[in-house]
């Protein structure tokens, strides 16, 4: 392992569990323990746990905390109540996206931003650069472990570990409480799988205790550790963007179908240009598609129209375990973005028929 690759707190535990470790976003991460397909089904049908401690966490506090968040994020954080979280993005000055993130509101002057692992340093520099109002910033990424307990059986599996009624935590809301004998755990109704469940934020020193307790409590529900491979197929079925694939410094939130997190009720970085885009329309849009023929679409494969003319490119693609077909996301010229439109994906020099579909691609 190269010097620069960071280890998450439970690195050795994942190795002992048979996790196949790979470098991901600058961290040594478990990509799978058994098989991607098996782990995918575990989360869709039962309950599984992802160690996503590589994610970044920044605290934003003080009287100017909200002002800074409103300036650097596209969504309207003034609408948040204490105990609520919000999906958002950092727009850059040129129309693209610095990162997508979740904003948590703990108090009137206390927030936490959760950012992608690959962008921790970039995001930290970006926020500091724009903090001309004097909000207090703290990068706590290296002190926090994050476990995503995901699946329809998540509540039953871990309810015994906390006095917090997990059924009361609505989607994109959170409570701070006891969990597995540890105090002040953030129990959040979030996750990037579309399968239901929670994410729990714990201090590194409590990580192993909490992980072990979760697996002990979840034994009757056949709880399993899940790697990043299944996380990717699960989020793709839902049409959730992955930074670096489906959104980046060049893609605008309007093109990416993230108009719903781009609120023009306030001023933020590059809001004028993005508002113009929303009003005038964009030339390309992010779509979801389902292959109508056998094949596996992959990132950077050309998307063509039925005449074989290139109209875009795949950004993420896979064979979906839940549906048993090739699915993907990609940008196409706007006139081809309507659900139901027939397109083709060039897979190994063959144009395979596909259909543009509304998200989520996997309909329960």
N, C-alpha and C positions, 0 to 999 in steps of 0.2 A: 504494500500500500504506500502511495507516495506521501511525502511529508505533509503536503497541503490538504490532504483529505481529512476532514474532521470526523470524529466519532461521536455518535449520540450516547447518552448516558448508559443505555442498556445494550450497547454494542455486543458485549461478550455473551449476554443472555441470548440474543438472537442467533449468534453463532452456535451456542449450545443447543438451541432448539432446531438446528438444522437449516436455518435461514441461509439462502444463497445471497451473499453480500456483494453489492456492486456500487461503484461510485455514482452518486446521483446528486446533482446540484451542490457539489463540493463536500458531500457527506458520504460515509460508508453506510449504505442502507440495505435492508432486506428486501429483495425483489420478489422472492417467493419462498415458501417452506415446503409445499407439496407440489401442486400444479396450479397454474393461473386459473384454469377452468374450475377446478374443485373449490378453490378459495373464493372465486366469484360467486358460485352457487351458495356457498356457506353464508355469504353476506346477504344475498338476495332472499334466501329462504330461512336463515337461522340467525346466527350472530357471530361476528368475527371482530378482531381487534387489530388495528393498524398502529404501529408506532410511527407517528409523524412529528417526532421531536425536532426534526430539522427545520421546521417552520420558524419564522422570525416573529418576535413580539416586541413592540415598542410601547412604553407608557407615555401618554401625553397628559400633563396635568397643569393646574393653575388657572387663573382667571382668563387666560387667553387660549386655553386648550381648544375650545370649540372654534374660535376664530381661525386657528391654524388648520384644523381639520376641514373646515368649510372651504378654505382657500385651496388646499391641495387635493381634495377628493371631489369626485363628480356627483355623488349622491348627496342628499340633504340631511346632514347629521343633526340638524336642529330638531328634526322630527322624532329623534330617539328618546325613549323614556329609559330611566334607570332599569337595568336588567334586560335590555334589548340589544341585539346585534344587527349590523347592516352590511350587506354586500356592496362594495364600491370599487372605484379604481382611481389611480393617480393619472390624470391626463398629463401629457408633456406639452411643451410649447409649440410642437410642430404637428399636432393632430393625432399622434399615436398614444400609446399607453405605457407608462413607466412600470406599472404592476397592477394586479387586481388584489384586493385585500378585504378583510372584515374589520369593521369598527365596532368595538364594544363600549357601552356606556355604563360605568360603575358609579358615577356620582356627577353632580353638576359641573365639577371641574376635574373629573377623572375619567380618562378613556384609555383603551388599549387597542392598538392596531396590530392585526396579525397578517403577515406578509409571506410571500413565497421564499423558500430557502435560497433559491438561486439569486434572489434580488436583495438579500438583507443589506449588504453594504451599499448597493446602488440606491435603495429606498431611503436608508438612513441619511445618506449624503443629500439626497433630494429634499427630504423634509427639513433638514437643518438649513439647507440653502435658502429655503422659502420661509423660515421661521423669523421673520423680521418684526413679529409682534411680541416676542419674548415668552412663548409657551415653554414649559419645562419638559424636556425630552429625556427618556432613559431607555437604552437598548438592553432589554432583559432576556434576549434570545438565548444566551448561553446558560441561563439559570433555570430554564423551564423545559419540562418534558410534556409532550402532548400525545394522548392516546385517543384514537377514534374508535369508539365501541359502536359498531354499525350493524343494522339488520333488524327485521321485524321482532326478533325475540330479545332485543337489547334491554328493554325496560325490565322484563321478567328476570333476565339473567343477573342484573346487578342491583336491583332495588334493595336487596337485603344489606347492601354495603353503605346505605345512606339514610339519614332521617328526612332528607328532602324527597317530597313526592315527585318522582320522575315524570309521572303522567301529566303533571301540572306545567311542565316546561314546554312551552309552545315552540314551534319551529322559529329559529333565529331569536330565541330568548335564552336567558341563562340565570342560574342561581349560584351563589357562593355558599358552600356549606361543607359539612363533614362528608368524607368519602373514604371508605376502607380504613377508618380509624385515624385519618389525617384531616386536620382542620384547614379551612380556607381554600378548598379545592373549587376551581371554576368548572361547573357542570353546564355545558352548553348544548342547546338543541340544534346543533349544526353538524355538517359532515358532507363530504363530496361524493356520495354514493347514490343518493336518492332512495336508499333502502330504510331510512329512519334510523334513530339512535342518537348518540351523544358524542361530544368530544370533551375530554377532561384534561384540564391544565393543572399540573402539579409541579412542585419544586423538584429539582433533580434528586435531592437527597431522599425524597419520598417515592421516587419513580418505581424502584424495584418492589417495594412493599405494596404499592397500589396495583402494579401489573400482576403480581402473584395473587393478590386478593381477588382481582377480577376473574382470573382463570379458575380459581378455587370455587367462587360463587357461580361461575358459568358452566361448570362441569356438567350438571344435569341437562344443560341445553346444548351440549356438544360444541362449546365455544372454541374457536381456533385462532391462532395468529395468522394475519393476512399480510401479504407483501404488496409492494408498489405495482406489480404487474396487474393484479386484480383491481387495484384502485383505478388504474387507467381504463380498463374495459368497463368498469361500473360507471365512471364519470362520463365516458363516451356515450353509453346507452342513454344517459340523461341529457346529453348535449351541453355539459358543463365545459367551459373553456379551460384549456391548460396553457398557462403563460409560457411563451417560447415556442409553442406550436400554433395555437389558434388565435392568440393575441400577442402583440409585441410592440416595440417602439414605433412601428410603422402603421399598425392597424388602428383605426379610430373606433371608439366605443359605439358610434352609430353604425359603422360598417359591420361590427361584430355582433350586432343585435343586442347591444347593451344600452340602448336608449332608455330602458326602464330604470337604469341606475344613474342616468345622466339628467340631473334636474336643473332646469334653467330658472328656478325661483330664486337663485342666488348667483353671485359672481364667483367663478373659480378659474384656475389656470386654463387658458385657451377656451373659455366658455363661449366667447363670441363666435369664434370660428366653428365650434361644434354645433352651436345653435343654427348657424347658417347651413351647415351640412344637413341638419335635421329638417330644416324648412325646404331646402332646394333638392334634397335627395343625394344619394351617393352612387358612384358608378359600379361599386362591387359590394357584395353582401356575403356574410357567412351563412352557409346553409348546412343542414343535415341531410344525409342521403342513405338510402338502403339499396344495396345491389339486388338486381332482379335475376342475376346469373351467378354461377359459382365463381368465387374468387375472393382475394383478400386485398382491400385497398390499403395503401400505406402513404405516409406523409410524402409530399412533393410529387405524387403521381399526377399526371395531367387530367383535368376534367374537360371533356369535349362535348359539343352539341351533337345532335343526331347526324349531322353532315360531316362530323369528324374534325370540326374546327375547334381549336383550343379556346375555352371560355374561362378557365380558372385552374386552380390547383388544390389538391387534397392537403389539409393541414394535420389531420389525425385520422387514422383508420384502423380497423381490426376485424376479426371474426368474432361476433358477439356470442358469448356462451349462453345467454338467455334466449336468443332467437335463432342461433345457428346459421346466421347469414353474415355477409360482409356489410359493415356499416362505416360511416365516416362523417367528417366535417370538412368544409373547405370553402374558399372564397370563389364566387362566380360573378360574372357580369350581372348586374341587378335584374335585367330582363329574364334571367333564367332562375331567379331565386324563389319564385312562387311555388308553394307546396303542390305536389302533383305533376310538376314539370318533369318530362323525361330527359335525362342526360346520359352520358356514358363516362366511365372511368377507364383510363388506359392502364391496364394491368398486363405487364409483360408483352407489350406490343399488340395486345388485343383490346378492343374497345368493348367493355362490358356494360350492358344496359343497367341504369340505376334510376331511382326516382327521388326527387326532392321531397323531404318529409318534414313535418313540424316536429319540434322538440317537445317532450322527450321522444327519442327514437324507439325506446322500449316502452310499450304501453302495458301497464300491469293488468 
